[in-house]
């Protein structure tokens, strides 16, 4: 019976891991869009620091 408990625990952990991984991978496109927006903003800020305020 100890084997059944161990097997149940392993299956539960694997199932939970798959759910968490699928959730994280679903978030990647949204995070990528936000990261791209942040990078563009940082580049604009860097350009302002280097070249002065735009005219």
GROMACS elastic network, one bead per residue, 0.5 to 0.9 nm:
[ bonds ]
;  ai    aj funct       b0    kb
    1     4     6  0.52025   500
    1     5     6  0.66842   500
    1     6     6  0.88715   500
    2     5     6  0.52615   500
    2     6     6  0.63478   500
    2     7     6  0.86600   500
    3     6     6  0.50516   500
    3     7     6  0.60085   500
    3     8     6  0.84624   500
    4     7     6  0.50689   500
    4     8     6  0.60511   500
    4     9     6  0.85733   500
    5     8     6  0.50550   500
    5     9     6  0.61677   500
    5    10     6  0.86282   500
    6     9     6  0.50783   500
    6    10     6  0.61684   500
    6    11     6  0.86187   500
    7    10     6  0.50952   500
    7    11     6  0.61218   500
    7    12     6  0.84824   500
    8    11     6  0.52040   500
    8    12     6  0.60534   500
    8    13     6  0.85602   500
    9    12     6  0.50872   500
    9    13     6  0.60978   500
    9    14     6  0.85604   500
   10    13     6  0.51407   500
   10    14     6  0.61113   500
   10    15     6  0.85169   500
   11    14     6  0.51207   500
   11    15     6  0.60426   500
   11    16     6  0.85105   500
   12    15     6  0.51010   500
   12    16     6  0.60771   500
   12    17     6  0.84810   500
   13    16     6  0.50679   500
   13    17     6  0.60076   500
   13    18     6  0.85767   500
   14    18     6  0.61824   500
   14    19     6  0.86657   500
   15    18     6  0.51494   500
   15    19     6  0.62924   500
   15    20     6  0.87265   500
   16    19     6  0.50836   500
   16    20     6  0.61864   500
   16    21     6  0.85039   500
   17    20     6  0.51833   500
   17    21     6  0.60053   500
   17    22     6  0.84833   500
   18    21     6  0.50943   500
   18    22     6  0.60114   500
   18    23     6  0.85148   500
   19    22     6  0.52157   500
   19    23     6  0.61763   500
   19    24     6  0.86748   500
   20    23     6  0.51110   500
   20    24     6  0.61967   500
   20    25     6  0.86219   500
   21    24     6  0.51222   500
   21    25     6  0.61192   500
   21    26     6  0.85349   500
   22    25     6  0.51144   500
   22    26     6  0.60949   500
   22    27     6  0.87514   500
   23    26     6  0.51006   500
   23    27     6  0.65101   500
   24    27     6  0.52076   500
   24    28     6  0.66915   500
   25    28     6  0.52829   500
   25    29     6  0.81508   500
   26    29     6  0.70406   500
   26    30     6  0.81929   500
   27    30     6  0.55501   500
   27    31     6  0.61440   500
   27    32     6  0.85445   500
   28    31     6  0.50630   500
   28    32     6  0.58615   500
   28    33     6  0.85899   500
   29    33     6  0.62433   500
   29    34     6  0.86959   500
   30    33     6  0.52307   500
   30    34     6  0.63741   500
   30    35     6  0.86285   500
   31    34     6  0.50657   500
   31    35     6  0.59935   500
   31    36     6  0.85218   500
   32    36     6  0.60730   500
   32    37     6  0.85781   500
   33    36     6  0.51458   500
   33    37     6  0.62584   500
   33    38     6  0.86532   500
   34    37     6  0.51015   500
   34    38     6  0.61595   500
   34    39     6  0.86171   500
   35    38     6  0.50199   500
   35    39     6  0.61041   500
   35    40     6  0.86326   500
   36    39     6  0.50940   500
   36    40     6  0.62453   500
   36    41     6  0.86608   500
   37    40     6  0.52017   500
   37    41     6  0.62752   500
   37    42     6  0.87129   500
   38    41     6  0.50840   500
   38    42     6  0.61835   500
   38    43     6  0.86267   500
   39    42     6  0.50677   500
   39    43     6  0.61596   500
   39    44     6  0.86352   500
   40    43     6  0.50980   500
   40    44     6  0.62291   500
   40    45     6  0.86308   500
   41    44     6  0.51145   500
   41    45     6  0.62024   500
   41    46     6  0.86089   500
   42    46     6  0.60667   500
   42    47     6  0.85563   500
   43    47     6  0.61188   500
   43    48     6  0.86123   500
   44    47     6  0.50786   500
   44    48     6  0.62648   500
   44    49     6  0.87002   500
   45    48     6  0.51121   500
   45    49     6  0.62691   500
   45    50     6  0.86693   500
   46    49     6  0.50817   500
   46    50     6  0.61535   500
   46    51     6  0.85018   500
   47    50     6  0.50810   500
   47    51     6  0.57785   500
   47    52     6  0.75705   500
   47    53     6  0.86527   500
   48    51     6  0.53009   500
   48    53     6  0.53236   500
   48    54     6  0.69387   500
   49    52     6  0.55861   500
   49    53     6  0.75988   500
   50    53     6  0.89779   500
   51    54     6  0.78535   500
   52    55     6  0.88952   500
